[in-house]
Amino acid sequence: MLLWRERVYVPDSITLQEEIITKHHDSELAGHPGYTKTYKLITRNYWWPRILEDIKRYVVGCERCQATKLNRQPKRNHLYPNEVLQNPWEIVSIDLIGPLLESAGYDGILVIVDRFSKMARYIPINTNITAVRATGAQDSRRILSNITVYNYNTTHLQENPQRLG
């Protein structure tokens, strides 16, 4: 018997190496551990060149392990596709940028992007704008006049101008 670092050196015999792996991996006491635990169990007493590669190959090919392996990935949510748009300016995204350095009396930018065409409109605004002021006639007319130039077939954004003022 040949020892290497207080472990039995196993000669280059595939049948003997596979028998050792099977004894440590498939036994009732071991319970089909993964390749790292099987490696630790075997290397307590045995060693041969490329031992880890052989153990990995055996464990990956173990039918019982593959059949009973738990899925540890989180469950994925269902995907709900966005509706297909038919016309520009039906649905837009709106974002406020600011406060910025004041220019021409404005210190912010209102960005409106059409989801259909990806066309963007940049409207100068004051960042101290409130919901009450945004619905005021002057601000609303200015914002809507910038949008309605591109509003071809939809009335989602275009309000009745008489109602605003």
C-alpha positions as CSV (number, residue, x, y, z in Angstrom):
1,M,0.0,0.0,0.0
2,L,1.4,3.3,-1.1
3,L,0.6,6.5,0.9
4,W,0.6,10.1,-0.2
5,R,0.2,12.7,2.6
6,E,-1.3,10.1,4.9
7,R,-3.8,9.0,2.3
8,V,-3.9,5.8,0.3
9,Y,-2.7,6.4,-3.3
10,V,-5.1,4.8,-5.7
11,P,-3.4,3.5,-8.9
12,D,-4.7,4.6,-12.3
13,S,-7.5,2.0,-12.4
14,I,-10.8,3.3,-13.6
15,T,-12.8,0.5,-12.0
16,L,-11.1,0.9,-8.6
17,Q,-11.6,4.7,-8.6
18,E,-15.2,4.4,-9.7
19,E,-15.8,1.8,-6.9
20,I,-14.4,4.2,-4.3
21,I,-16.6,7.1,-5.6
22,T,-19.7,4.8,-5.7
23,K,-19.1,3.6,-2.2
24,H,-18.8,7.2,-0.9
25,H,-21.5,8.8,-3.0
26,D,-24.2,6.2,-3.4
27,S,-24.1,4.7,0.1
28,E,-27.2,5.0,2.4
29,L,-25.2,6.9,5.0
30,A,-23.8,9.4,2.5
31,G,-27.2,10.1,1.0
32,H,-26.0,11.2,-2.5
33,P,-24.0,14.3,-1.6
34,G,-22.9,16.8,-4.1
35,Y,-19.4,16.7,-5.6
36,T,-17.7,18.9,-3.0
37,K,-19.0,16.8,-0.1
38,T,-18.2,13.5,-1.9
39,Y,-14.7,15.0,-2.6
40,K,-14.2,15.7,1.1
41,L,-15.4,12.2,2.1
42,I,-13.1,10.5,-0.3
43,T,-10.0,12.6,0.2
44,R,-10.0,11.8,3.9
45,N,-8.6,8.4,3.0
46,Y,-7.8,8.3,-0.7
47,W,-6.0,10.3,-3.4
48,W,-5.3,10.0,-7.1
49,P,-4.5,12.5,-9.9
50,R,-7.5,14.3,-11.3
51,I,-9.7,13.0,-8.4
52,L,-11.9,16.1,-8.4
53,E,-12.6,15.8,-12.1
54,D,-13.6,12.2,-11.8
55,I,-15.9,12.9,-8.8
56,K,-17.6,15.8,-10.7
57,R,-18.1,13.6,-13.8
58,Y,-19.6,10.8,-11.6
59,V,-22.0,13.1,-9.6
60,V,-23.2,15.0,-12.7
61,G,-24.0,11.7,-14.3
62,C,-25.8,10.2,-11.3
63,E,-29.4,9.6,-12.4
64,R,-30.8,9.5,-8.9
65,C,-29.2,12.9,-8.0
66,Q,-30.5,14.5,-11.2
67,A,-34.0,13.1,-10.7
68,T,-34.3,14.3,-7.1
69,K,-32.3,17.5,-7.4
70,L,-34.2,20.5,-5.9
71,N,-34.7,23.6,-8.0
72,R,-33.2,26.5,-5.9
73,Q,-34.0,29.2,-8.5
74,P,-36.7,31.7,-7.4
75,K,-40.0,31.3,-9.3
76,R,-40.3,33.7,-12.1
77,N,-43.3,36.0,-12.5
78,H,-45.5,35.9,-15.6
79,L,-44.6,38.4,-18.3
80,Y,-47.4,40.6,-19.4
81,P,-46.6,42.2,-22.8
82,N,-47.5,45.9,-23.4
83,E,-50.3,46.6,-25.7
84,V,-49.5,47.2,-29.3
85,L,-50.0,50.8,-30.1
86,Q,-51.6,51.8,-33.4
87,N,-51.0,55.6,-33.5
88,P,-48.4,58.1,-32.2
89,W,-49.1,59.9,-28.9
90,E,-51.6,57.4,-27.5
91,I,-49.4,56.7,-24.5
92,V,-46.6,58.9,-23.3
93,S,-44.1,58.9,-20.5
94,I,-43.4,62.2,-18.7
95,D,-40.4,63.1,-16.6
96,L,-39.3,66.3,-14.9
97,I,-35.6,67.3,-14.9
98,G,-34.5,70.0,-12.5
99,P,-33.7,72.2,-10.8
100,L,-31.2,73.4,-13.3
101,L,-29.4,76.7,-13.7
102,E,-32.0,79.3,-14.7
103,S,-32.2,80.2,-18.4
104,A,-34.8,82.5,-20.0
105,G,-36.8,82.4,-16.7
106,Y,-37.0,78.6,-16.6
107,D,-35.1,76.2,-14.3
108,G,-36.3,72.8,-15.4
109,I,-37.3,70.6,-18.3
110,L,-40.5,68.6,-18.8
111,V,-39.7,65.6,-21.0
112,I,-42.5,63.9,-22.8
113,V,-41.7,60.8,-24.8
114,D,-44.2,59.1,-27.2
115,R,-44.1,55.3,-26.7
116,F,-45.1,54.6,-30.3
117,S,-42.5,56.7,-32.2
118,K,-40.1,57.4,-29.3
119,M,-40.3,61.0,-30.3
120,A,-39.4,63.3,-27.4
121,R,-40.6,66.8,-26.6
122,Y,-38.6,69.0,-24.2
123,I,-40.5,71.8,-22.7
124,P,-38.9,74.5,-20.4
125,I,-40.7,74.8,-17.1
126,N,-40.2,76.2,-13.6
127,T,-39.5,73.5,-11.0
128,N,-41.6,75.1,-8.4
129,I,-44.7,74.1,-10.5
130,T,-47.4,72.5,-8.5
131,A,-50.4,70.4,-9.5
132,V,-52.6,73.4,-9.0
133,R,-50.4,75.6,-11.2
134,A,-50.0,72.8,-13.8
135,T,-53.7,72.8,-14.4
136,G,-53.8,76.6,-14.7
137,A,-54.7,77.9,-18.1
138,Q,-51.4,79.5,-19.0
139,D,-49.1,76.6,-18.1
140,S,-51.5,74.0,-19.6
141,R,-51.9,75.8,-22.8
142,R,-48.2,76.2,-23.2
143,I,-47.5,72.5,-22.5
144,L,-50.4,71.3,-24.7
145,S,-49.5,73.5,-27.6
146,N,-46.1,71.9,-27.6
147,I,-47.7,68.4,-27.6
148,T,-50.7,68.8,-29.9
149,V,-48.5,69.8,-32.9
150,Y,-47.5,66.1,-33.0
151,N,-50.9,64.7,-31.9
152,Y,-52.2,63.1,-35.1
153,N,-55.1,60.8,-34.5
154,T,-55.6,60.7,-30.8
155,T,-57.4,62.8,-28.2
156,H,-55.8,61.2,-25.1
157,L,-53.6,64.3,-24.5
158,Q,-55.4,67.0,-26.3
159,E,-58.0,68.6,-24.0
160,N,-60.6,71.1,-25.1
161,P,-58.7,74.4,-25.0
162,Q,-61.9,76.2,-23.9
163,R,-62.1,73.9,-20.8
164,L,-58.6,74.8,-19.7
165,G,-59.0,78.6,-19.5
